[in-house]
Amino acid sequence: MSNQMLSPVVRIVDDDASVCESQSFFLQLAGFRTRSFSSAEAFLKDDDPQAPGCIILDVRMGGMTGIELQQELNRRGSDLPIIFLSAHGDIEMAMSCVEAGAFNFLVKPPEPEKLQSLVTKAVEKNRMERRQKAHALNLKRLFDTLTTAEKNISYQLAKGLSNPQIAKLLGISERTVQTHRARVYGKLDIENPVELNDFLHEMEEARLKDVKSSPFPYLVLCR
């Protein structure tokens, strides 16, 4: 099953069982699938990172702390948005977590409506980013079916150059240009230079969205 077909999961990581139970119950009533973990170590051992969603993460836990888990997830290249929860309204800690990539930071106990709103936004952000990554990967895979010569021809065709101009520029015959042109159009399932130009631009835009960090949302440090 593809990542896009998997149902989002809200992971709740907290060493307080009552917190896990109450948040899980509330979010399930709101329509979310949830899974609770009593420690950061348990999360790293048992979570399925292929499932989209987000993480609700306690800052202070026995063993590995929430911040240490965030650091480990960053090291692993995780794309799951993290909503930190802390019983202490420490603005410096909150800023540090967000600067390290956290989606947001709430003080315990969070207002249910505020938590639900942030979870909704975090889950949608993760699903959108995964769709963009999958789209970028599909475009690249398609483009990579072209040979080096076909790619070189495609760049010139996208500029609007004619067959004779490309032949002269690359030092090849017009017939060779025509052959490569037909193969490019066939492999990319396009019909003209305008569509080719659109394909290349879309591929580049998708690549840039994939490597660019999304701006962090406003910081919430309140109940």
N, C-alpha and C positions, 0 to 999 in steps of 0.2 A: 504494500500500500504506500502511495506517495505521501510525503510529509504534508502536502496541502490537503489531503483527504483525512488526516488524523484529526480527531476532536481536540480542541484546546483543553489544557489542564492547568488549573491554578494550583501551584505547589505551595503548601503552607509549612514553613520550617520553623519550629519553635519547640523548646524543651518543656514548655508548659502545656500539658495535655488539655487543660480546660480551654486555653486559648485556641488550640488547634480545633477542638470540637465546636466551639461557638462560631469561629470564623467559617469553618467548613459547612456547618448547618446553615448559616445565613447566606453564604454564597451559592450553595446548592438550591436554596429557595429562589435565588435570583436567576437560576438557570445554568450555573457553571458546574463543570466537573471539577472535583477537587481531589487532592491527595495530600495527606499529612505525613510529616517526617519529624521525629523527635530530636534529631540532631543533624548537623551539617554533614557528618560522616555518613549517616544513613541515607541522606539525600544523594550524596556522590555515589554511593554504592547501588542504590535501587532505582533512581529516577531514569526515565527514558527521555533523553534530550531531543529525540526526533519529534516528539509531540509538541506542537506549538502551545503558547500560553504565557504564563508569567510566574514569578516567585514572590510570595509574601514572606519576608525574612526578618527574624528577630536579630537585633544587633548583638545582644549579650546572651550567650549560651555557654553551657559547660562544654569543655573540649574546644573544638574549632569554633571560633566566633563567627557571627554573620559577616563581618568585614573580611575575615580570613577566607570565608567561603566565596565571597565576591571576588577576591583576588585570585583564588584558584579557578573560578569560572572564567574570569578574564583571561587567565593563562591558557585555558582550554579552548578559548574562542567561542564561548557560549553567547548566544544571541537572545536569551530569555531576559526580558525586562525584570528588574528587581524593585519591589516596593519594600523599603526598610521600615520596620516598626521598632520603636524604642520607648521605654518608660521614662526616659530622660530627654527633655527638650534641649538637646545640645546642638546649637546652630553650627558650631565648628565641625562637629562630627557629621551633621547632615550635609554640609557643603562638601566635606571630604568624600562622602559616599556618592553624592551626585556627580562630583567631578570625576570620580572613578568609573562613572557610567550607570549609576543607579537611576531608575526611572523616577522615583520619588521617595520621600521620607515622611512618615507620619508618627505622631506621638501616641503611645498606648494609653488607654484604649481608643482606637480611632472611631470616628463617627461612622456608623454602618453605611450611610448614603455616600459619604466621601470615599470610603474604601471601595465600595461597589463601583463608583464612577471611575476611580483610578484603575481598578482591575479591568474594567471594560476598555478603557483607553490603552492600557498596556497590552492586553490580549490582541486588540485590533492592530496595534503598532507592530507586534511580532508577526502576525499573520500577513500584514501588508509587506513587511520587509522580506519575509520568506517567499512571497509571491514574486517580488521584484528580483530576488536572487535566482529563483527558478527560471524566470523569464530571461534574465541575463545569461544564465548557463545554457538555456535552450538555443538562444541566438548564437552564442559562441560555438556551440557544438555544430550547428548548421553551417556557420561560416568556416569552421575548421575542416569541413568536408572538401573545401576547395584546395587545389594544389597551390604552391607558391606562385606559380605563373598566373593562375586564375585569380588569385587575390590581387596581384599587381595590376592585372587588367581591370578588375572590378573597381579599384581606386580611381583609375583614369576614366572609366565609364561614368562613375558617379560624378565626376567633375564636368561631364557633358562633352568630353572630347569625342571626336569622330573616329571611326576605324583607321583612316589614313593618318590622322594625327597621333593615335596611339602607336601605330606601327612605326612611324618615324621616331617617336619619342623612345620607344623600347628597343628599336633596332631589329624588328621582326617583320614578317610579311603580313599583309592585310588578311590573307586567308587564315593565318595563325590567330590573328586577333578575332576574326569571325568565329573560329572554332572554339576558342576560349570563352568568348562572349556567350555563345549558345550554351556551353556547359555551366557557366556561372548562373545564367537565367534559369536553367533547368534545376540545378542543385538547390538554389535559393527560392525556387517557385515564384519567380517574378517575371515581368514581361518587358520592362523598359528601364532606362537610366534613372528616371524619377523614382520608381519603386526601389531601385538599388540604392539610391541616395538616401531614401527614407529608411531602408533596412540598416545601412551603416550608421546613420545618425541614431536610430533607436538602440542599436547594439552598444554604441558608445555611451549614450545617456543611461542605459541600464547598468553598464559597468561602473560609471561614476556614482550612481546611486548606491551600488553595492559596496563601494569602498569608502564612501563618505559617511561620517558619523552623523546620525540624526541629532538635531538640536535637543537639548534636554528641556523638558517642560518646566513650568514654574515650580518652585520649591514650596511644599506644604509642611509647615512645622507648627501644627496646631491640633487640637482635638476636634 
